[in-house]
Amino acid sequence: MTRSLYDILELSAAAGPDAIRASYERLSAKLDPDAPHNAGNPQVRMQYEAVKEAFLTLADPARRARYDAASTVRPTAYDSTDVSPGFWTLPKVALLVLALLAGGGWYAQHKNAEAKLAAERAIAEAKAKEAEAKARAEAEAAAAARVQAQRERELERQRASQEARTRNEFERSRREFDRERQQREYSERMSQERQSRNEQNEARRREYERQRADAANINDARRRAAREREELCRMERARYGHAISC
């Protein structure tokens, strides 16, 4: 007897979405093929895939509705069939049962293939969404890294600019200080030289004045000596009749 998707998830046909998810999580954890206690067991993997396909079908309301509708309209050997003793012989009934069984098997295989295809499509979509989310996260991380790198470059540029301004201000202050010091030294040197020249000029003037005074004194002494000699000669001529010293 073929098990229904509800039987695979160990649920009744009236189970709600929460019960379906809870049963799926419980069975998928129990039948996880990567778990140590299930390693190397192909039967467990098949059961795990069946549980996953059942969950993907029953968790989607539209797919569940289609599955439930398909499960309730299957014809039987006695639906709307007029059983006539003259027409329905035992071989015909056996052929009809075989035909119904074959059709039911084909229908079940078809539905299983559809469920498997839908599960694969859902898995592919989930992987695509996961890859898209991962790519988006990587793009956001790359953008954040670029913004951070740009911010760090801007901070480094501002720091270098500040250091350059500080260095230029220091150099300008040093040059101004050196210029003021040179000007001050030049002014002091010129003042000293000017004072030295003034002192030298004053010394020369005083020497010149002294020499002039000495020359005047010598001339005065000479004139005085000449007058005294003339007076002495005059006195000698007056007393002796002639000048003795002249």
C-alpha positions in Angstrom: 0.0 0.0 0.0 1.4 3.4 -1.0 2.0 5.8 1.9 0.6 9.3 1.7 2.6 12.4 2.4 0.8 12.7 5.7 1.9 9.2 6.6 5.5 10.1 5.8 5.3 13.0 8.1 3.4 11.0 10.7 0.4 13.4 10.6 -3.3 13.4 9.9 -4.8 15.0 6.9 -6.2 17.8 9.1 -2.7 18.9 10.5 -2.0 22.6 10.5 1.2 24.4 9.2 2.8 24.5 12.6 2.3 20.8 13.1 3.7 20.1 9.7 6.8 22.1 10.3 7.3 20.6 13.8 7.0 17.1 12.5 9.4 17.9 9.6 12.0 19.3 12.0 11.7 16.3 14.3 12.0 13.7 11.5 14.7 15.6 9.6 16.8 15.7 12.8 16.1 12.0 13.4 16.9 11.0 9.8 19.8 13.4 9.1 22.1 11.3 6.8 25.1 13.3 8.0 24.5 12.3 11.6 27.0 9.8 13.0 24.3 7.2 13.8 22.9 7.4 10.2 26.3 7.4 8.4 26.4 4.9 5.5 22.7 4.0 5.6 21.1 4.4 2.2 17.6 3.6 3.6 17.8 6.5 6.0 18.8 8.9 3.2 15.8 7.8 1.1 13.5 8.4 4.1 15.1 11.8 4.7 14.5 12.8 1.0 10.9 11.5 1.3 10.3 13.6 4.4 11.8 16.7 2.7 9.7 16.2 -0.4 6.5 15.7 1.8 7.3 18.8 3.7 7.9 21.0 0.6 4.5 19.8 -0.8 2.4 20.1 2.4 4.0 23.4 3.6 2.9 25.1 0.4 -0.9 25.8 0.6 -1.4 25.6 -3.2 0.5 22.4 -3.7 -1.1 20.9 -0.7 -4.6 21.7 -2.1 -3.7 20.1 -5.4 -2.3 17.0 -3.6 -5.4 16.7 -1.4 -7.7 17.1 -4.5 -5.7 14.5 -6.5 -5.8 12.1 -3.5 -9.6 12.2 -3.1 -10.8 11.8 -6.8 -9.1 8.5 -7.6 -11.8 6.2 -9.2 -12.3 2.7 -7.9 -13.6 -0.5 -9.6 -17.1 0.2 -8.3 -17.5 3.9 -9.0 -20.5 4.5 -11.5 -20.1 1.1 -13.0 -23.1 -0.9 -13.7 -22.2 -4.4 -12.6 -24.2 -6.6 -14.9 -24.0 -10.4 -14.4 -24.1 -10.8 -18.2 -21.3 -8.4 -19.0 -19.0 -8.3 -16.0 -17.3 -11.7 -15.9 -14.5 -12.5 -13.6 -11.7 -12.1 -16.2 -13.1 -8.7 -17.2 -13.2 -7.6 -13.6 -9.6 -8.8 -13.1 -8.5 -6.9 -16.2 -10.3 -3.8 -15.0 -8.6 -4.1 -11.6 -5.2 -4.5 -13.2 -5.9 -1.5 -15.4 -6.9 0.6 -12.4 -3.8 -0.6 -10.5 -1.6 0.2 -13.4 -3.2 3.7 -13.8 -2.9 4.3 -10.1 0.8 3.3 -10.1 1.5 5.5 -13.1 -0.4 8.4 -11.4 1.5 7.9 -8.2 4.8 7.8 -10.1 3.8 11.0 -11.9 2.8 12.7 -8.7 6.1 11.6 -7.1 8.0 12.9 -10.1 6.2 16.2 -9.8 6.8 16.4 -6.1 10.5 15.6 -6.6 10.8 18.2 -9.4 9.1 20.7 -7.2 11.4 19.8 -4.3 14.4 20.2 -6.5 13.0 23.5 -7.8 12.4 24.7 -4.3 15.9 23.6 -3.2 17.4 25.4 -6.3 15.4 28.5 -5.5 16.6 28.4 -1.8 20.2 27.9 -3.0 19.8 30.8 -5.4 18.4 33.0 -2.7 21.2 31.9 -0.4 23.8 32.7 -3.1 22.1 36.0 -3.8 22.0 36.9 -0.1 25.7 35.8 0.3 26.6 37.9 -2.8 24.7 40.9 -1.4 26.4 40.5 2.0 29.8 40.2 0.3 29.0 43.3 -1.8 27.9 45.2 1.3 31.0 44.1 3.1 33.1 45.2 0.2 31.3 48.5 0.0 31.8 48.9 3.8 35.5 48.0 3.4 35.8 50.6 0.6 34.1 53.2 2.7 36.3 52.4 5.6 39.4 52.5 3.5 38.3 55.8 2.0 37.7 57.2 5.5 41.1 56.0 6.6 42.7 57.6 3.6 40.9 60.8 4.3 42.0 60.7 7.9 45.6 60.0 6.8 45.4 62.9 4.3 44.1 65.2 7.0 46.7 64.1 9.4 49.5 64.6 6.8 48.0 68.0 5.9 48.0 69.0 9.6 51.6 67.8 10.1 52.6 69.8 6.9 50.9 72.9 8.2 52.5 72.5 11.7 55.9 72.0 10.0 55.4 75.0 7.8 54.3 77.2 10.7 57.4 76.0 12.7 59.7 76.8 9.8 58.1 80.2 9.3 58.4 81.0 13.0 62.0 79.8 13.0 62.8 82.0 9.9 61.2 85.0 11.5 63.0 84.4 14.7 66.3 84.1 12.9 65.6 87.2 10.8 64.7 89.2 14.0 67.8 87.9 15.7 70.0 88.8 12.7 68.4 92.3 12.6 68.9 92.7 16.3 72.5 91.6 16.1 73.1 93.9 13.1 71.5 96.8 14.9 73.6 96.1 18.0 76.7 95.8 15.8 76.0 99.0 14.0 75.3 100.8 17.3 78.5 99.5 18.7 80.4 100.6 15.6 78.7 104.0 15.6 79.6 104.4 19.3 83.1 103.3 18.6 83.5 105.8 15.7 82.0 108.5 17.9 84.4 107.7 20.7 87.4 107.6 18.2 86.2 111.0 16.8 85.9 112.4 20.2 89.4 111.1 21.2 90.9 112.6 18.0 89.1 115.9 18.6 90.4 116.0 22.2 93.9 115.2 21.0 93.7 117.9 18.3 92.4 120.4 20.9 95.3 119.4 23.2 97.8 119.7 20.5 96.4 123.1 19.6 96.5 124.2 23.2 100.1 122.9 23.5 101.1 124.7 20.4 99.4 127.9 21.6 101.2 127.6 25.0 104.5 127.1 23.2 103.9 130.1 21.0 102.9 132.2 24.0 106.0 131.0 25.9 108.2 131.9 22.9 106.6 135.3 22.5 106.9 135.9 26.3 110.5 134.7 26.2 111.2 137.0 23.2 109.6 140.0 25.0 111.6 139.2 28.1 114.8 139.0 26.2 114.1 142.2 24.4 113.3 143.8 27.7 116.6 142.4 29.1 118.6 143.7 26.2 117.0 147.1 26.5 117.8 147.2 30.2 121.4 146.1 29.5 121.8 148.8 26.9 120.3 151.4 29.2 122.7 150.3 32.1 125.8 149.2 30.3 125.4 151.0 27.0 125.3 147.9 25.1 123.3 144.6 25.2 125.2 141.7 26.7 122.6 139.0 26.2 121.5 140.0 22.6 
